[in-house]
Amino acid sequence: MSLTVIKRYLTSSLVPLTRHCSTQTIKPIPEVPKSKGTTVDSNDVKQHGELCDKWWDLDGPMKALHTLNPLRVQLVRDGLANVGWREVNPAHPLEGVKILDVGCGGGILSEPLARIGASVTGLDMSKNLIELAKSHAIRDPSLSGRLTYLNTSIEEYIRTNAGIYDAIVASEILEHVADQELFLKCCADSVKPGGSIFITTMNKTIPSYVGGIVAAEYILKILPVGTHDWKKFISPEEVQRMLDKVGCRTKLIHGEFYNPISNRWTWISSTAVNYALHAIKTEEIKK
């Protein structure tokens, strides 16, 4: 069977599967062991750091992340507008917005957010990826003064930088951290009251296992084998529960669908595989 036929089969079969299994969250698999006060999974950091030389290759292992950008930027821009942010400069609609991009990698999302006016601080635990992000940003003079990259964890960073951001973006990182509950608490701590939390991640369902691991890593080889651990996938309901505990109200949950043939993403109603979430910090939780 040719690769093209396999791609067509997976695309045609996964769409109906996501429609029928959008709420079928898998429970028998043991939960990921809780870490001791850290969000950092050192093995995961090492694996992603090894992709450094291919990070900005539009046809490389990060190609799906590159083509996810239009949806991610729309999520942030529309989400901020929906909570009252008013664009003053049409050329730079996020001018004046202070955003923390946690798990920024080589800067694939940080750069376009900065290009439309946001002041962006990117955090990542991979020293190699932070150095890559810095060197890549230098190529675009328009980003000067709008981008800061730091090689640190979110829990370390917010010790001296809590409550100063208008928004935090945690895109395709929640399924890679060691302690998801601590991570989301740190996200909430980083923003001001009324601030926004934007998340994109993967649900824990049968379709997400088939599409996100079996197809993406083993059949289509879009990603290196071992990129994802299905035990770390998390349902939108669980994310919402964790955010509720730290004073954040979920405003929107929307499904995303990736077509490996066209290498394009679209919004869909099903959250069975990939989804985006927008939450608002409504109150300060006493420590």
Secondary structure per residue as TSV (DSSP state, phi and psi in degrees):
chain	resnum	aa	ss	phi	psi
A	1	M	-	360.0	129.3
A	2	S	-	-73.5	160.7
A	3	L	H	-61.8	-37.2
A	4	T	H	-63.1	-42.6
A	5	V	H	-64.3	-41.2
A	6	I	H	-61.5	-43.8
A	7	K	H	-60.7	-44.9
A	8	R	H	-63.7	-39.5
A	9	Y	H	-63.4	-45.7
A	10	L	H	-65.3	-41.2
A	11	T	H	-64.0	-45.0
A	12	S	H	-71.2	-29.4
A	13	S	H	-87.0	-32.0
A	14	L	H	-73.9	-33.0
A	15	V	H	-59.8	-54.2
A	16	P	H	-64.8	-31.3
A	17	L	H	-63.5	-40.5
A	18	T	H	-67.3	-33.6
A	19	R	H	-66.4	-38.0
A	20	H	H	-88.9	-15.1
A	21	C	S	-120.0	22.1
A	22	S	T	-62.2	-25.5
A	23	T	T	-113.9	10.9
A	24	Q	-	-86.6	79.5
A	25	T	B	-82.2	132.2
A	26	I	-	-83.6	134.2
A	27	K	-	-115.1	-26.7
A	28	P	S	-64.6	-25.9
A	29	I	S	-67.5	133.4
A	30	P	-	-59.5	147.8
A	31	E	-	-69.1	155.9
A	32	V	-	-65.3	132.3
A	33	P	-	-57.0	138.5
A	34	K	-	-69.1	137.5
A	35	S	-	-82.6	171.8
A	36	K	S	-107.2	83.0
A	37	G	S	74.3	25.6
A	38	T	-	-143.4	148.1
A	39	T	-	-95.9	-6.3
A	40	V	-	-86.1	124.8
A	41	D	-	-103.3	102.5
A	42	S	H	-63.0	-33.3
A	43	N	H	-65.9	-40.4
A	44	D	H	-65.7	-42.8
A	45	V	H	-59.9	-44.3
A	46	K	H	-62.5	-44.9
A	47	Q	H	-62.9	-43.5
A	48	H	H	-70.8	-34.3
A	49	G	H	-63.2	-29.7
A	50	E	T	-71.4	-12.1
A	51	L	T	-92.0	8.5
A	52	C	G	-51.1	-46.1
A	53	D	G	-73.5	-9.3
A	54	K	G	-113.1	4.4
A	55	W	T	-61.5	-38.9
A	56	W	T	-101.7	13.9
A	57	D	-	-81.2	113.2
A	58	L	T	-67.2	-13.9
A	59	D	T	-112.1	11.3
A	60	G	S	-94.3	-162.8
A	61	P	T	-65.4	-16.1
A	62	M	T	-98.6	11.4
A	63	K	H	-61.1	-36.5
A	64	A	H	-67.5	-31.4
A	65	L	H	-69.5	-37.7
A	66	H	H	-63.0	-45.0
A	67	T	H	-78.9	-8.2
A	68	L	T	-78.3	-16.6
A	69	N	H	-54.6	-44.5
A	70	P	H	-55.9	-40.6
A	71	L	H	-69.4	-39.4
A	72	R	H	-68.2	-43.3
A	73	V	H	-65.2	-40.7
A	74	Q	H	-61.2	-42.1
A	75	L	H	-56.5	-46.7
A	76	V	H	-70.8	-48.3
A	77	R	H	-63.6	-48.9
A	78	D	H	-68.0	-37.6
A	79	G	H	-62.5	-43.1
A	80	L	H	-66.7	-39.3
A	81	A	H	-62.8	-37.1
A	82	N	H	-71.9	-16.0
A	83	V	T	-106.9	14.0
A	84	G	T	109.9	-0.2
A	85	W	-	-72.3	128.4
A	86	R	-	-106.3	125.5
A	87	E	-	-72.5	126.6
A	88	V	S	-98.6	-37.1
A	89	N	-	-118.6	106.5
A	90	P	T	-56.3	-30.8
A	91	A	T	-72.5	-27.2
A	92	H	S	-134.4	75.1
A	93	P	T	-62.0	-21.1
A	94	L	T	-102.4	18.1
A	95	E	T	-59.3	128.0
A	96	G	T	95.9	-10.2
A	97	V	-	-88.6	131.8
A	98	K	E	-104.1	116.2
A	99	I	E	-120.5	137.2
A	100	L	E	-104.5	121.9
A	101	D	E	-106.3	100.5
A	102	V	E	-94.1	132.6
A	103	G	T	74.5	44.1
A	104	C	-	-74.2	-15.4
A	105	G	T	58.9	-132.3
A	106	G	T	-88.0	8.2
A	107	G	T	96.5	19.5
A	108	I	T	-58.9	-40.2
A	109	L	T	-94.2	-31.6
A	110	S	H	-57.9	-43.1
A	111	E	H	-62.5	-52.3
A	112	P	H	-64.0	-30.6
A	113	L	H	-66.7	-39.4
A	114	A	H	-68.8	-34.6
A	115	R	H	-64.9	-26.0
A	116	I	T	-99.5	22.3
A	117	G	T	108.7	-15.0
A	118	A	-	-70.2	150.2
A	119	S	E	-93.6	112.4
A	120	V	E	-114.8	132.1
A	121	T	E	-113.7	122.3
A	122	G	E	-105.6	131.8
A	123	L	E	-115.3	139.0
A	124	D	-	-156.9	146.4
A	125	M	S	-84.2	-8.7
A	126	S	-	-89.5	114.7
A	127	K	H	-61.9	-39.5
A	128	N	H	-61.1	-43.0
A	129	L	H	-70.7	-35.2
A	130	I	H	-66.2	-41.4
A	131	E	H	-64.5	-38.8
A	132	L	H	-62.5	-46.0
A	133	A	H	-59.3	-42.5
A	134	K	H	-64.2	-46.4
A	135	S	H	-67.4	-35.3
A	136	H	H	-70.9	-37.3
A	137	A	H	-65.8	-30.5
A	138	I	T	-61.1	-26.5
A	139	R	T	-66.3	-20.3
A	140	D	-	-114.4	101.1
A	141	P	G	-58.7	-24.7
A	142	S	G	-67.8	-15.7
A	143	L	G	-87.5	-7.8
A	144	S	T	-58.4	127.5
A	145	G	T	85.3	-6.0
A	146	R	T	-108.5	-11.6
A	147	L	E	-125.8	132.5
A	148	T	E	-131.2	131.0
A	149	Y	E	-118.1	134.7
A	150	L	E	-132.6	136.0
A	151	N	-	-91.4	84.3
A	152	T	S	-158.6	167.4
A	153	S	-	-90.3	159.9
A	154	I	H	-67.0	-35.3
A	155	E	H	-67.6	-33.7
A	156	E	H	-72.0	-43.0
A	157	Y	H	-63.5	-42.9
A	158	I	H	-75.0	-7.2
A	159	R	H	-58.4	-32.0
A	160	T	H	-121.9	6.0
A	161	N	H	-137.2	34.4
A	162	A	T	-78.6	144.2
A	163	G	T	66.5	28.5
A	164	I	-	-114.4	-3.9
A	165	Y	E	-103.9	147.3
A	166	D	E	-78.0	-28.4
A	167	A	E	-156.0	152.0
A	168	I	E	-125.2	139.1
A	169	V	E	-113.8	123.9
A	170	A	E	-123.3	82.1
A	171	S	E	-103.6	120.9
A	172	E	S	56.9	40.0
A	173	I	-	-127.5	-29.3
A	174	L	G	-58.4	-33.7
A	175	E	G	-80.2	6.0
A	176	H	G	-119.5	-6.6
A	177	V	-	-86.5	161.8
A	178	A	S	-80.9	-33.8
A	179	D	-	-134.5	100.2
A	180	Q	H	-68.7	-35.8
A	181	E	H	-67.7	-44.0
A	182	L	H	-63.3	-41.7
A	183	F	H	-59.0	-47.2
A	184	L	H	-68.2	-32.8
A	185	K	H	-63.5	-42.8
A	186	C	H	-63.9	-38.0
A	187	C	H	-59.4	-46.3
A	188	A	H	-63.9	-39.0
A	189	D	H	-66.9	-24.0
A	190	S	H	-77.4	-22.8
A	191	V	E	-101.7	158.6
A	192	K	E	-71.1	160.2
A	193	P	E	-56.8	131.0
A	194	G	E	89.2	-4.5
A	195	G	E	-74.4	162.6
A	196	S	E	-106.1	144.6
A	197	I	E	-118.8	120.9
A	198	F	E	-112.9	125.8
A	199	I	E	-129.5	136.5
A	200	T	E	-127.0	135.2
A	201	T	E	-161.4	-165.8
A	202	M	E	-121.1	135.5
A	203	N	-	-72.6	159.8
A	204	K	-	-101.7	85.9
A	205	T	B	-138.7	170.7
A	206	I	H	-60.8	-47.4
A	207	P	H	-58.8	-34.7
A	208	S	H	-70.1	-33.8
A	209	Y	H	-68.6	-45.1
A	210	V	I	-65.7	-49.2
A	211	G	I	-78.7	-43.3
A	212	G	I	-81.8	-22.5
A	213	I	I	-119.7	-61.1
A	214	V	I	-59.1	-52.4
A	215	A	I	-73.8	-52.7
A	216	A	I	-66.1	-36.7
A	217	E	I	-99.3	-35.6
A	218	Y	I	-102.6	-35.0
A	219	I	I	-96.3	-58.6
A	220	L	S	-82.2	-20.3
A	221	K	-	56.6	38.5
A	222	I	S	-68.9	-35.9
A	223	L	S	-122.4	153.5
A	224	P	-	-63.5	145.7
A	225	V	T	-59.9	133.1
A	226	G	T	95.5	0.4
A	227	T	S	-60.2	-40.7
A	228	H	-	-116.6	147.7
A	229	D	-	-117.4	112.7
A	230	W	G	-59.7	-27.0
A	231	K	G	-64.8	-19.9
A	232	K	G	-92.8	-8.6
A	233	F	-	-63.2	151.2
A	234	I	-	-143.6	138.1
A	235	S	-	-75.5	152.7
A	236	P	H	-60.8	-31.2
A	237	E	H	-65.5	-37.8
A	238	E	H	-70.9	-40.0
A	239	V	H	-61.5	-44.7
A	240	Q	H	-60.2	-42.0
A	241	R	H	-62.4	-44.3
A	242	M	H	-64.7	-39.2
A	243	L	H	-69.1	-37.4
A	244	D	H	-56.8	-39.3
A	245	K	H	-65.0	-23.6
A	246	V	T	-110.4	24.5
A	247	G	T	79.0	29.0
A	248	C	E	-120.9	130.9
A	249	R	E	-100.3	125.5
A	250	T	E	-73.5	126.4
A	251	K	E	-101.2	-33.0
A	252	L	E	-151.5	138.5
A	253	I	E	-132.3	126.4
A	254	H	E	-138.3	139.9
A	255	G	E	-80.6	153.7
A	256	E	E	-127.7	145.2
A	257	F	E	-128.8	131.0
A	258	Y	E	-106.2	126.7
A	259	N	E	-100.7	109.4
A	260	P	T	-69.6	-18.2
A	261	I	T	-74.3	-48.5
A	262	S	T	-91.3	-9.7
A	263	N	T	55.6	45.8
A	264	R	E	-129.8	151.2
A	265	W	E	-110.5	146.6
A	266	T	E	-138.8	156.5
A	267	W	E	-77.6	138.1
A	268	I	E	-137.9	166.8
A	269	S	S	-77.4	-30.3
A	270	S	-	-74.6	136.2
A	271	T	-	-106.8	21.9
A	272	A	S	-63.7	-32.0
A	273	V	S	-114.6	-75.4
A	274	N	E	-107.2	146.5
A	275	Y	E	-151.4	158.9
A	276	A	E	-117.2	147.2
A	277	L	E	-137.9	139.3
A	278	H	E	-123.7	124.9
A	279	A	E	-126.6	155.4
A	280	I	E	-117.1	134.3
A	281	K	E	-77.8	112.9
A	282	T	-	-100.6	-19.6
A	283	E	S	-157.0	158.4
A	284	E	-	-88.5	131.5
A	285	I	-	-97.6	127.2
A	286	K	-	-64.3	135.4
A	287	K	-	-77.8	360.0
